Amino acid sequence: MAQLFAAPEISNTKWNGMASMTASNEMPIFNHLHAETILMVQVTHECLADVFGSDGSADQDLKALRGNLEAILKVVDAKSLRTKTSRIAVTGDDF
């Protein structure tokens, strides 16, 4: 199971007791621990809609994230190996 951690700037919306996420007019954000580094992950609305079928509402975006977390984290982990930044953006082109 994925290990997710809350950053101070992330809202306190609980997700299975182990993550904090926010979704608004901005991209949904969550933190992911990979290789002893906490990564800030942003998944674009277009990715959630085009790839995972979200209707664009915050509730549907979060549902799409929850239902497809493993696939999203595979992309995040692969991207983290190719970059030195701890902020990872996931787009539809990544799938």
C-alpha positions in Angstrom: 0.0 0.0 0.0 1.2 3.5 -0.8 2.7 5.6 1.9 1.3 9.1 1.8 2.2 12.0 4.0 0.6 15.4 4.7 2.6 18.6 4.1 1.8 21.7 6.2 0.4 23.5 3.1 -2.0 20.7 2.3 -5.5 20.7 3.8 -6.4 18.2 6.4 -8.8 16.3 4.3 -8.3 12.7 5.5 -8.0 9.9 3.0 -8.0 6.4 4.5 -6.3 7.8 7.6 -3.0 8.0 5.9 -3.0 10.9 3.5 -4.0 14.5 3.1 -5.2 15.8 -0.1 -6.7 18.9 -1.5 -8.7 19.5 -4.7 -10.1 22.8 -5.8 -9.8 24.8 -9.0 -6.2 23.8 -8.8 -4.7 20.4 -9.5 -5.3 17.8 -6.7 -2.1 17.5 -4.6 -0.8 14.7 -2.3 2.5 13.7 -0.9 4.2 10.4 -1.6 7.3 8.8 0.1 9.7 7.4 -2.5 13.3 6.3 -1.7 13.3 8.3 1.6 12.2 11.4 -0.2 8.8 13.0 0.2 7.5 14.0 -3.2 4.7 16.5 -3.8 2.5 15.1 -6.5 0.1 17.1 -8.6 -2.3 15.3 -11.0 -3.8 17.5 -13.7 -7.6 17.7 -14.1 -7.2 16.7 -17.8 -5.4 13.5 -16.7 -8.1 12.6 -14.2 -10.8 13.3 -16.8 -9.2 11.9 -20.0 -7.4 9.0 -18.5 -9.5 8.1 -15.5 -13.0 9.4 -16.3 -13.5 12.1 -13.8 -16.2 14.7 -14.6 -14.0 17.5 -13.3 -15.7 18.0 -9.9 -13.5 17.9 -6.8 -15.4 14.8 -5.5 -14.9 12.9 -8.8 -11.2 14.0 -9.0 -10.6 12.5 -5.5 -12.5 9.4 -6.5 -10.4 9.0 -9.6 -7.2 9.5 -7.5 -8.3 6.8 -5.0 -9.3 4.3 -7.6 -6.2 4.7 -9.7 -3.5 5.4 -7.1 -1.3 2.5 -8.0 -1.1 3.5 -11.7 -0.5 7.1 -10.8 2.3 6.2 -8.3 4.0 4.0 -10.9 4.3 7.1 -13.1 5.4 9.2 -10.1 8.1 6.8 -9.1 9.4 6.6 -12.7 9.4 10.4 -13.1 11.2 10.8 -9.7 14.1 8.8 -11.0 14.5 11.2 -14.0 14.4 14.5 -12.1 16.0 16.1 -9.2 12.9 18.0 -8.1 10.6 16.8 -5.3 7.5 18.2 -7.1 6.1 15.8 -9.7 3.3 16.7 -12.1 1.3 13.8 -13.6 -0.5 14.6 -16.9 -2.5 12.5 -19.4 0.6 12.2 -21.6 2.3 10.1 -18.9 -0.1 7.2 -19.6 
